[in-house]
Structures are given as C-alpha cells and as structure tokens.
Amino acid sequence: MTARVGVTGATGRMGREVIAAVNDRDDCELAFAINRSPDGQSVGGTEIEPAADFETLLVDREPTVVVDFTGPESAREYASHCAETNVAFVTGTTGFDADDLEVLAAASDRVPVLRAPNFARGVQALLNVVGEAVRNLPGYDVELVETHHNGKRDAPSGTANRLLSEIEANGEFAERTHGREGDSPREAGEIGVHALRAGDITGEHEILLAGNHEEVRLTHRAEDRGVFAAGAVDAAVWLAERDPGRYEFADVISE
C-alpha cells in the first residue's frame, strides 16, 4: 500500500524536509501540506494550503497518515481531527504538557499515534545503550549537554528529556541540576543538565559519565535535518498499517 501523507507546519524547518523526503520515496505520496500562514508559498513545487482547511483536507484528500512538526497546541488539535477521520498521526513535536498528552492518548484509542522526540536512528541506538552504561558504572557522575539552533523553544530538548528518563530509570539519582552558578559544588545523586542554543546547529546530545579516574562520553550529532525527516517518513509508512494505539519510534526500528 502506498501511504498518503499529510504534512503540517509545511514551511518550517522540519516541514520542508518531510515534504522532500516524501517526494523522494516510492512507498508514499504527498496528500497535502499545510501551514498557519501559507501566503501563497510552495515547497519543492508543492502548494502550501491553509491550516484552517485541515479538517476539509482530511476528508477530501483521504490521507492515510499525517506527519506533524509544529507546536503542542497545534499538534493536539491536529491529532483530535485525525482521530475523528480515522487517519494515523505521527508527531515529532516536543514540549507537551500533561493535558496535551491526554489528548494524544485519547486520539490513540481511535487511530494509531506515534510520538517521538527524535526520529534519528542513531538517537534510538543511543537510547538503547545509555541505560546499560549507567548500570555498568554505578556511582559515576552523569552530565548531559544538548546543543541546538538559536530558534529552538523548549529546553531541555525533548530528546534530552527522553535520555534523562532512561538514565534515571537505570541508576540512583535524586535530582536534575540545570546549569550551575556561583558556589555550586556537585551534589551526590544529581544529573547535570545543560542546554546550549546557538547559530543553526541541527542537534547534538552528549552524555558524560565520570568516576574512578576515567570518563565515558556517548555522543550523537545530527549534521542535517534530513535524517529526522527520513525517520519520520519511515514511521509514517509503518504506522499507516497499524491498529489504533500508542507507538514509539523504537517499534519502527525493531521491525
């Protein structure tokens, strides 16, 4: 089956990359691309349509899946509309609060929903090994540094929070310390977290584990946003044939 993909946030950094990724593949095709303020724009020869027409486009263009990289408020709205029209929903949006996650969970009762903070396969590999590293190095100090472009809104990044959850699940940590200032010696059981925002950096995450006169560094660096778009489209094609429920990018990778 050829997946028919709708794209939200089409003129944003990731929206443009997703459109290009869809157009480069044979197993999917673009159903529509929308943006809050299209202003007659086009991306890769694709006309960008108004987000206000989203509900109509879901019915008229019959997408099998929507890929979303926008913001929490928009994403929850799009997810609800997809649930009403039986369209699968993939989102790489980050910064969701508890209420937003409840909306996504409700949508997943009716359609397949996949939410991931990062669609790079290398990040998934990092998630797979970081817990083992923490378990093998008990008592080591842990610091996480993430770096992104100067327009990124949420800090720490969604990927950093996912990595932190994996670290905490596999070690004995009492708290996260976000940056340090003044007289601030390291406390036992803390995880240092540092968010850097500069230039047009695509994304970098480094985990430092130090102790016993040694250090281990686990690093992922994305050099092009196309890697995220390729993963998101992999997820979209895979999700289009799934039953309703909540899925993760790890489910796509495992198959």
Secondary structure in CASP SS format (residue, H / E / C, confidence):
PFRMAT SS
TARGET T0000
AUTHOR 0000-0000-0000
METHOD secondary structure of the structure
MODEL  1
M C 1.00
T C 1.00
A E 1.00
R E 1.00
V E 1.00
G E 1.00
V E 1.00
T C 1.00
G C 1.00
A C 1.00
T C 1.00
G C 1.00
R H 1.00
M H 1.00
G H 1.00
R H 1.00
E H 1.00
V H 1.00
I H 1.00
A H 1.00
A H 1.00
V H 1.00
N H 1.00
D C 1.00
R C 1.00
D C 1.00
D C 1.00
C E 1.00
E E 1.00
L E 1.00
A E 1.00
F E 1.00
A E 1.00
I E 1.00
N E 1.00
R C 1.00
S C 1.00
P C 1.00
D C 1.00
G C 1.00
Q C 1.00
S E 1.00
V E 1.00
G C 1.00
G C 1.00
T E 1.00
E E 1.00
I C 1.00
E E 1.00
P E 1.00
A H 1.00
A H 1.00
D H 1.00
F H 1.00
E H 1.00
T H 1.00
L H 1.00
L H 1.00
V H 1.00
D H 1.00
R C 1.00
E C 1.00
P C 1.00
T C 1.00
V E 1.00
V E 1.00
V E 1.00
D E 1.00
F C 1.00
T C 1.00
G C 1.00
P H 1.00
E H 1.00
S H 1.00
A H 1.00
R H 1.00
E H 1.00
Y H 1.00
A H 1.00
S H 1.00
H H 1.00
C H 1.00
A H 1.00
E H 1.00
T C 1.00
N C 1.00
V C 1.00
A E 1.00
F E 1.00
V E 1.00
T E 1.00
G C 1.00
T C 1.00
T C 1.00
G C 1.00
F C 1.00
D C 1.00
A H 1.00
D H 1.00
D H 1.00
L H 1.00
E H 1.00
V H 1.00
L H 1.00
A H 1.00
A H 1.00
A H 1.00
S H 1.00
D C 1.00
R C 1.00
V C 1.00
P E 1.00
V E 1.00
L E 1.00
R E 1.00
A C 1.00
P C 1.00
N C 1.00
F C 1.00
A C 1.00
R H 1.00
G H 1.00
V H 1.00
Q H 1.00
A H 1.00
L H 1.00
L H 1.00
N H 1.00
V H 1.00
V H 1.00
G H 1.00
E H 1.00
A H 1.00
V H 1.00
R H 1.00
N H 1.00
L C 1.00
P C 1.00
G C 1.00
Y C 1.00
D E 1.00
V E 1.00
E E 1.00
L E 1.00
V E 1.00
E E 1.00
T E 1.00
H E 1.00
H C 1.00
N C 1.00
G C 1.00
K C 1.00
R C 1.00
D C 1.00
A C 1.00
P C 1.00
S C 1.00
G H 1.00
T H 1.00
A H 1.00
N H 1.00
R H 1.00
L H 1.00
L H 1.00
S H 1.00
E H 1.00
I H 1.00
E H 1.00
A H 1.00
N C 1.00
G C 1.00
E C 1.00
F C 1.00
A C 1.00
E E 1.00
R E 1.00
T E 1.00
H E 1.00
G C 1.00
R C 1.00
E C 1.00
G C 1.00
D C 1.00
S C 1.00
P C 1.00
R C 1.00
E C 1.00
A C 1.00
G C 1.00
E E 1.00
I E 1.00
G E 1.00
V E 1.00
H E 1.00
A E 1.00
L E 1.00
R E 1.00
A C 1.00
G C 1.00
D C 1.00
I C 1.00
T C 1.00
G E 1.00
E E 1.00
H E 1.00
E E 1.00
I E 1.00
L E 1.00
L E 1.00
A E 1.00
G E 1.00
N C 1.00
H C 1.00
E E 1.00
E E 1.00
V E 1.00
R E 1.00
L E 1.00
T E 1.00
H E 1.00
R E 1.00
A E 1.00
E C 1.00
D C 1.00
R C 1.00
G H 1.00
V H 1.00
F H 1.00
A H 1.00
A H 1.00
G H 1.00
A H 1.00
V H 1.00
D H 1.00
A H 1.00
A H 1.00
V H 1.00
W H 1.00
L H 1.00
A C 1.00
E C 1.00
R C 1.00
D C 1.00
P C 1.00
G E 1.00
R E 1.00
Y E 1.00
E C 1.00
F H 1.00
A H 1.00
D H 1.00
V H 1.00
I H 1.00
S H 1.00
E C 1.00
END
